[in-house]
Amino acid sequence: MTFPGSGPAGAPPSTRTPGVLEMRGAYVVFALLAALDVLLLLRASRHWQGDAGALSPDALLLASVLAALLLAVQGLLAWLFVRLRRVIRYYRLLKESYEEELLFSRQLMDGSGQGMAILDEHGRFTYTNRRVSDLLGLPEGDLLGHTLLEYTLPEDQAILRAQHEVRWQGEASRYVLRVRDASGTPRTLSVYGSPRWFRGRIVGTLLAVSTHAVPDA
């Protein structure tokens, strides 16, 4: 069971993606090469040669233009090579940094005494630590692909649906939810949910789950 009608909420666009300028430069290179082809074709189809085998003024002009275009292409290709090498190095370092941060985050969440979970845009679990599984009486990993809605008591499902919509508005909130664990026993949970952002848009939800403590009368 998933949450219907949910879509990613917009956020301010991120900065320019590395590589866009280089791609535009590549288009310029292709255009220059196409211009060279056209000029060479014109040169081959017309005999611009003066008396005594000397080059005519038109031929000299054409040779100058061709030389300038060739130099421009070579210079642009050299610049693109340097830029693309930097972009590739940047993405490699970014990927390594992301993997290290992901591993560190997983270690923190796995070692936390509080239930931690990640949901996708449809409310399905994509990650849970051991504490979340214990709260619902399930073996570790069995929640993956399922939703919290499946374990929520019918009278509290409207609360969870409303909180899901709040998340897609880019807001975090805390709420109390009654669920039924794997043995059928009702449990009351305290849940803190916040939107999960990726490249300027919401792609899911981060949950912190714990047993709800009822205050003394």
Residue frames as qw, qx, qy, qz and C-alpha x, y, z in Angstrom:
[[0.000, 0.890, 0.456, 0.000, 0.00, 0.00, 0.00],
 [0.448, 0.049, 0.025, 0.892, 1.49, 3.32, -1.03],
 [0.044, 0.639, 0.327, -0.695, 0.47, 6.93, -0.72],
 [0.467, 0.571, 0.548, 0.394, -1.36, 8.12, -3.86],
 [0.142, 0.928, 0.255, 0.231, -1.08, 11.50, -5.47],
 [0.491, -0.768, 0.134, 0.390, 2.32, 12.42, -4.10],
 [0.685, 0.620, 0.025, 0.381, 4.86, 14.21, -6.19],
 [0.621, -0.122, -0.190, 0.750, 8.17, 15.89, -5.53],
 [0.076, -0.949, -0.238, 0.194, 7.96, 19.38, -4.16],
 [0.563, 0.669, -0.056, 0.482, 10.09, 21.98, -5.82],
 [0.563, -0.686, -0.037, 0.460, 13.00, 23.73, -4.21],
 [0.132, 0.897, -0.260, -0.332, 15.41, 26.40, -5.37],
 [0.889, 0.429, -0.137, 0.085, 17.41, 25.03, -8.28],
 [0.768, -0.445, 0.168, 0.428, 20.92, 23.92, -7.59],
 [0.062, -0.755, 0.372, 0.536, 23.99, 25.52, -9.07],
 [0.636, 0.572, -0.378, -0.354, 25.12, 24.85, -12.65],
 [0.965, -0.101, 0.241, 0.036, 25.92, 21.23, -13.25],
 [0.255, -0.641, 0.584, 0.427, 29.62, 20.75, -14.01],
 [0.458, 0.058, 0.803, 0.377, 30.16, 19.78, -17.63],
 [0.397, 0.779, 0.463, -0.147, 27.46, 21.99, -19.21],
 [0.082, 0.884, -0.251, -0.385, 29.98, 24.61, -20.33],
 [0.313, -0.381, 0.790, 0.364, 32.23, 21.90, -21.71],
 [0.491, 0.405, 0.765, 0.093, 29.39, 20.41, -23.73],
 [0.313, 0.902, 0.175, -0.240, 28.64, 23.80, -25.23],
 [0.110, -0.737, 0.539, 0.393, 32.30, 24.09, -26.13],
 [0.463, -0.026, 0.848, 0.258, 32.11, 20.71, -27.84],
 [0.471, 0.709, 0.521, -0.064, 29.21, 21.98, -29.94],
 [0.128, 0.914, -0.193, -0.332, 31.33, 24.95, -30.98],
 [0.322, -0.441, 0.761, 0.351, 34.11, 22.57, -32.00],
 [0.507, 0.331, 0.784, 0.136, 31.72, 20.57, -34.13],
 [0.347, 0.881, 0.257, -0.194, 30.45, 23.77, -35.74],
 [0.045, -0.810, 0.450, 0.372, 33.99, 24.87, -36.55],
 [0.410, -0.170, 0.846, 0.294, 34.82, 21.48, -38.02],
 [0.491, 0.604, 0.627, -0.005, 31.67, 21.66, -40.13],
 [0.207, 0.930, -0.045, -0.300, 32.73, 25.09, -41.36],
 [0.243, -0.570, 0.688, 0.379, 36.12, 23.67, -42.30],
 [0.505, 0.194, 0.822, 0.177, 34.46, 20.91, -44.29],
 [0.409, 0.817, 0.383, -0.135, 32.32, 23.42, -46.17],
 [0.052, 0.891, -0.301, -0.337, 35.28, 25.63, -47.01],
 [0.359, -0.351, 0.800, 0.329, 37.38, 22.70, -48.16],
 [0.523, 0.450, 0.721, 0.070, 34.52, 21.54, -50.35],
 [0.306, 0.920, 0.121, -0.214, 34.26, 24.99, -51.89],
 [0.150, -0.741, 0.546, 0.360, 38.01, 25.03, -52.45],
 [0.461, -0.074, 0.843, 0.266, 37.93, 21.69, -54.19],
 [0.469, 0.614, 0.635, 0.014, 35.01, 22.67, -56.42],
 [0.283, 0.957, 0.050, -0.023, 36.48, 25.95, -57.62],
 [0.777, 0.108, 0.026, 0.619, 39.88, 26.68, -59.08],
 [0.105, -0.993, -0.033, 0.049, 41.00, 29.89, -57.44],
 [0.711, -0.280, 0.276, 0.582, 44.38, 30.21, -59.00],
 [0.212, 0.887, -0.069, -0.404, 45.91, 33.15, -60.83],
 [0.678, 0.681, -0.275, 0.010, 48.45, 33.40, -63.61],
 [0.383, 0.577, -0.667, 0.275, 51.77, 31.51, -63.50],
 [0.673, -0.194, -0.700, 0.139, 50.44, 29.21, -60.83],
 [0.082, 0.178, -0.477, 0.857, 50.36, 31.95, -58.19],
 [0.090, -0.515, -0.809, 0.268, 47.59, 31.91, -55.64],
 [0.038, -0.631, -0.352, -0.690, 44.86, 34.41, -56.31],
 [0.149, -0.351, 0.385, -0.840, 43.75, 36.87, -53.58],
 [0.792, -0.257, -0.094, -0.547, 40.68, 34.72, -52.97],
 [0.872, 0.022, -0.469, 0.136, 42.86, 31.66, -52.46],
 [0.327, 0.293, -0.524, 0.730, 45.10, 33.55, -50.02],
 [0.450, -0.345, 0.201, -0.798, 42.05, 34.71, -48.09],
 [0.902, -0.151, -0.260, -0.310, 40.71, 31.17, -47.97],
 [0.724, 0.147, -0.547, 0.394, 44.05, 29.82, -46.76],
 [0.035, 0.346, -0.447, 0.824, 44.17, 32.44, -44.02],
 [0.676, -0.293, 0.047, -0.675, 40.64, 31.64, -42.88],
 [0.914, -0.033, -0.398, -0.062, 41.40, 27.91, -42.86],
 [0.518, 0.241, -0.566, 0.594, 44.57, 28.45, -40.84],
 [0.235, -0.348, 0.339, -0.842, 42.71, 30.64, -38.33],
 [0.826, -0.215, -0.115, -0.509, 39.92, 28.09, -37.97],
 [0.840, 0.073, -0.507, 0.179, 42.39, 25.26, -37.46],
 [0.267, 0.284, -0.538, 0.748, 44.22, 27.22, -34.77],
 [0.493, -0.317, 0.172, -0.791, 40.91, 28.06, -33.09],
 [0.905, -0.121, -0.303, -0.273, 39.87, 24.40, -33.12],
 [0.695, 0.152, -0.563, 0.421, 43.19, 23.27, -31.68],
 [0.018, 0.319, -0.446, 0.836, 43.07, 25.90, -28.94],
 [0.669, -0.265, 0.038, -0.694, 39.49, 25.05, -28.04],
 [0.898, -0.030, -0.434, -0.065, 40.22, 21.34, -27.98],
 [0.477, 0.220, -0.591, 0.613, 43.16, 21.92, -25.64],
 [0.273, -0.296, 0.330, -0.854, 40.96, 24.02, -23.34],
 [0.825, -0.169, -0.176, -0.510, 38.21, 21.39, -23.40],
 [0.771, 0.093, -0.598, 0.199, 40.68, 18.66, -22.55],
 [0.198, 0.218, -0.578, 0.761, 41.85, 20.52, -19.44],
 [0.493, -0.212, 0.163, -0.828, 38.29, 21.37, -18.39],
 [0.867, -0.071, -0.347, -0.352, 36.96, 17.85, -18.92],
 [0.616, 0.138, -0.669, 0.392, 39.85, 16.39, -16.99],
 [0.065, -0.201, 0.498, -0.841, 38.99, 18.66, -14.07],
 [0.692, -0.142, -0.047, -0.706, 35.31, 17.73, -14.30],
 [0.835, 0.017, -0.545, -0.069, 36.12, 14.01, -14.30],
 [0.397, 0.150, -0.661, 0.620, 38.40, 14.46, -11.29],
 [0.321, -0.215, 0.279, -0.879, 35.68, 16.48, -9.55],
 [0.814, -0.117, -0.217, -0.526, 33.03, 13.81, -10.08],
 [0.736, 0.078, -0.644, 0.196, 35.39, 11.07, -8.95],
 [0.173, 0.152, -0.591, 0.773, 36.17, 12.92, -5.73],
 [0.517, -0.174, 0.087, -0.834, 32.49, 13.74, -5.25],
 [0.841, -0.067, -0.447, -0.296, 31.53, 10.09, -5.64],
 [0.585, 0.077, -0.674, 0.445, 34.20, 8.96, -3.19],
 [0.075, -0.176, 0.431, -0.882, 33.10, 11.62, -0.70],
 [0.683, -0.158, -0.125, -0.703, 29.44, 10.61, -1.09],
 [0.815, -0.038, -0.576, -0.044, 30.24, 6.94, -0.52],
 [0.379, 0.106, -0.639, 0.661, 32.25, 7.78, 2.59],
 [0.310, -0.159, 0.260, -0.901, 29.45, 9.99, 3.96],
 [0.778, -0.115, -0.337, -0.518, 26.87, 7.30, 3.18],
 [0.706, -0.004, -0.669, 0.232, 28.90, 4.65, 4.99],
 [0.147, 0.121, -0.536, 0.822, 29.40, 6.98, 7.96],
 [0.514, -0.163, 0.034, -0.842, 25.67, 7.80, 8.08],
 [0.816, -0.098, -0.502, -0.270, 24.75, 4.13, 7.93],
 [0.537, 0.044, -0.684, 0.491, 27.14, 3.38, 10.78],
 [0.125, -0.143, 0.379, -0.906, 25.61, 6.15, 12.87],
 [0.678, -0.119, -0.127, -0.714, 22.05, 4.99, 12.19],
 [0.782, -0.019, -0.621, -0.049, 22.87, 1.32, 12.72],
 [0.458, 0.009, -0.651, 0.606, 24.49, 2.11, 16.06],
 [0.260, -0.330, 0.124, -0.899, 21.74, 4.44, 17.23],
 [0.065, 0.172, 0.894, -0.408, 19.47, 3.37, 20.06],
 [0.445, 0.460, 0.268, -0.720, 16.62, 5.18, 18.32],
 [0.648, 0.390, 0.640, 0.138, 14.73, 3.80, 15.37],
 [0.059, 0.599, -0.315, -0.734, 15.92, 5.33, 12.10],
 [0.604, 0.371, 0.692, 0.137, 14.37, 4.78, 8.68],
 [0.053, 0.358, -0.376, -0.853, 14.40, 6.14, 5.14],
 [0.557, 0.499, 0.633, -0.199, 11.28, 6.11, 2.96],
 [0.295, 0.127, 0.552, 0.769, 10.99, 6.65, -0.79],
 [0.210, -0.031, -0.125, -0.969, 8.50, 9.00, -2.46],
 [0.603, -0.259, -0.568, -0.497, 5.74, 6.39, -2.11],
 [0.597, -0.563, 0.294, -0.490, 6.32, 5.88, 1.60],
 [0.971, 0.008, -0.238, 0.035, 8.10, 2.53, 1.19],
 [0.596, -0.712, 0.331, 0.169, 10.97, 1.66, 3.50],
 [0.711, 0.617, -0.307, 0.138, 14.33, 1.67, 1.71],
 [0.431, 0.317, -0.657, 0.531, 16.39, 1.52, 4.90],
 [0.651, -0.675, -0.063, -0.341, 15.69, 0.68, 8.55],
 [0.128, 0.512, -0.764, 0.371, 18.03, 0.09, 11.43],
 [0.359, -0.103, -0.917, 0.139, 17.61, -2.75, 13.91],
 [0.091, 0.175, 0.576, -0.793, 15.65, -0.63, 16.40],
 [0.527, 0.156, -0.159, -0.820, 12.78, 0.00, 13.94],
 [0.595, 0.035, -0.761, -0.256, 12.49, -3.72, 13.26],
 [0.237, -0.096, -0.832, 0.492, 12.45, -4.42, 17.00],
 [0.283, 0.132, 0.306, -0.899, 9.67, -1.88, 17.57],
 [0.698, 0.180, -0.213, -0.660, 7.48, -3.70, 15.05],
 [0.749, -0.204, 0.602, -0.185, 8.59, -7.17, 16.10],
 [0.840, 0.534, -0.020, -0.092, 10.02, -8.05, 12.70],
 [0.819, -0.140, 0.220, 0.511, 13.34, -9.56, 11.61],
 [0.134, -0.684, 0.220, 0.682, 15.83, -6.99, 10.40],
 [0.046, -0.214, 0.680, 0.700, 15.28, -6.19, 6.73],
 [0.164, 0.427, 0.886, 0.072, 11.69, -7.46, 6.53],
 [0.139, 0.756, 0.352, -0.535, 10.31, -3.91, 6.41],
 [0.107, -0.381, 0.483, 0.781, 12.09, -3.06, 3.16],
 [0.101, -0.149, -0.755, -0.630, 9.60, -2.47, 0.36],
 [0.227, -0.633, -0.740, 0.026, 6.69, -2.12, 2.79],
 [0.034, -0.594, -0.018, -0.804, 5.08, 1.04, 4.18],
 [0.002, 0.028, -0.677, 0.736, 4.37, 2.19, 7.71],
 [0.565, -0.026, -0.071, -0.822, 0.75, 2.51, 6.63],
 [0.684, -0.003, -0.696, -0.221, 0.49, -1.29, 6.49],
 [0.479, -0.142, -0.740, 0.451, 1.17, -1.50, 10.25],
 [0.111, -0.114, 0.251, -0.955, -0.81, 1.58, 11.32],
 [0.183, 0.409, 0.820, -0.356, -4.14, 1.10, 13.08],
 [0.195, 0.579, 0.634, 0.474, -7.07, 2.07, 10.81],
 [0.172, -0.915, -0.357, 0.077, -8.12, 4.94, 13.06],
 [0.367, -0.742, 0.192, 0.527, -4.63, 6.51, 12.77],
 [0.629, 0.227, 0.512, 0.540, -4.08, 6.05, 9.04],
 [0.194, 0.910, 0.279, 0.236, -5.50, 9.51, 8.32],
 [0.393, -0.869, 0.184, 0.238, -2.79, 10.97, 10.57],
 [0.638, -0.249, 0.526, 0.504, -0.07, 9.20, 8.62],
 [0.478, 0.581, 0.503, 0.426, -1.52, 10.28, 5.27],
 [0.025, -0.990, -0.125, -0.064, -1.70, 13.89, 6.43],
 [0.510, -0.712, 0.340, 0.344, 1.90, 13.75, 7.65],
 [0.664, 0.128, 0.539, 0.501, 2.98, 12.36, 4.28],
 [0.300, 0.823, 0.341, 0.341, 1.48, 15.40, 2.57],
 [0.305, -0.941, 0.086, 0.122, 3.19, 17.72, 5.05],
 [0.677, -0.361, 0.434, 0.473, 6.50, 16.12, 4.16],
 [0.541, 0.412, 0.500, 0.535, 6.00, 16.86, 0.45],
 [0.031, 0.966, 0.175, 0.187, 5.49, 20.49, 1.37],
 [0.507, 0.528, -0.372, 0.571, 9.06, 20.50, 2.65],
 [0.393, -0.659, 0.284, -0.575, 8.22, 20.58, 6.36],
 [0.398, 0.093, -0.863, 0.297, 9.34, 18.44, 9.28],
 [0.583, -0.460, 0.031, -0.669, 7.03, 17.46, 12.13],
 [0.041, 0.151, -0.926, 0.343, 6.60, 15.22, 15.15],
 [0.690, -0.169, -0.165, -0.684, 3.52, 13.09, 15.74],
 [0.427, -0.199, 0.824, -0.315, 2.20, 10.10, 17.67],
 [0.634, 0.204, -0.531, -0.523, 1.11, 7.00, 15.78],
 [0.704, -0.197, 0.603, -0.320, -0.51, 3.78, 16.92],
 [0.497, 0.405, -0.693, -0.330, 0.64, 0.66, 15.09],
 [0.933, -0.184, 0.204, -0.231, 0.24, -3.09, 15.37],
 [0.124, -0.622, 0.754, 0.174, 3.41, -5.17, 15.52],
 [0.412, 0.234, -0.816, -0.332, 3.99, -8.57, 13.93],
 [0.097, -0.132, -0.944, 0.286, 2.33, -10.36, 16.87],
 [0.214, -0.626, -0.620, -0.422, -0.78, -8.17, 16.61],
 [0.418, -0.585, -0.447, 0.532, 0.01, -6.19, 19.74],
 [0.157, 0.926, 0.189, 0.286, -0.85, -2.46, 19.53],
 [0.606, -0.272, -0.121, 0.738, 2.04, -0.08, 20.14],
 [0.087, 0.978, 0.181, -0.057, 2.19, 3.69, 20.38],
 [0.710, 0.075, 0.109, 0.691, 5.14, 5.30, 18.62],
 [0.046, -0.885, -0.012, 0.463, 6.59, 8.78, 18.68],
 [0.708, 0.353, 0.388, 0.473, 7.66, 9.68, 15.14],
 [0.043, -0.789, 0.117, 0.602, 9.71, 12.58, 13.83],
 [0.703, 0.417, 0.477, 0.323, 9.66, 12.95, 10.06],
 [0.033, -0.752, 0.194, 0.629, 11.64, 15.28, 7.82],
 [0.757, 0.633, 0.009, -0.162, 11.87, 15.54, 4.03],
 [0.706, -0.260, 0.455, 0.477, 14.79, 13.91, 2.26],
 [0.361, 0.859, -0.092, -0.352, 16.28, 16.20, -0.40],
 [0.688, -0.098, 0.523, 0.494, 18.34, 15.26, -3.43],
 [0.315, 0.128, 0.456, 0.822, 19.50, 17.74, -6.08],
 [0.150, -0.003, -0.011, -0.989, 16.98, 20.35, -5.10],
 [0.640, -0.197, -0.349, -0.655, 13.87, 18.18, -4.84],
 [0.593, -0.310, 0.590, -0.452, 12.22, 15.97, -2.25],
 [0.526, 0.250, -0.765, -0.275, 12.74, 12.27, -2.93],
 [0.644, -0.256, -0.720, 0.039, 11.47, 10.73, 0.29],
 [0.507, -0.764, 0.024, -0.398, 11.31, 10.96, 4.07],
 [0.378, 0.290, -0.735, 0.482, 13.71, 10.50, 6.98],
 [0.685, -0.567, -0.259, -0.377, 12.10, 9.03, 10.10],
 [0.129, 0.317, -0.759, 0.553, 13.19, 8.86, 13.72],
 [0.716, -0.358, -0.412, -0.435, 10.98, 6.42, 15.63],
 [0.119, 0.222, -0.793, 0.555, 10.79, 5.62, 19.34],
 [0.301, -0.483, -0.820, 0.067, 8.33, 4.27, 21.87],
 [0.172, -0.641, -0.110, -0.740, 5.90, 6.96, 22.94],
 [0.285, -0.105, -0.723, 0.620, 6.18, 7.68, 26.64],
 [0.311, -0.715, -0.499, -0.377, 2.83, 8.43, 28.26],
 [0.052, 0.468, -0.408, 0.783, 3.25, 11.23, 30.84],
 [0.238, -0.266, -0.838, 0.413, 2.29, 10.46, 34.41],
 [0.216, -0.743, -0.502, -0.387, -1.09, 11.75, 35.49]]
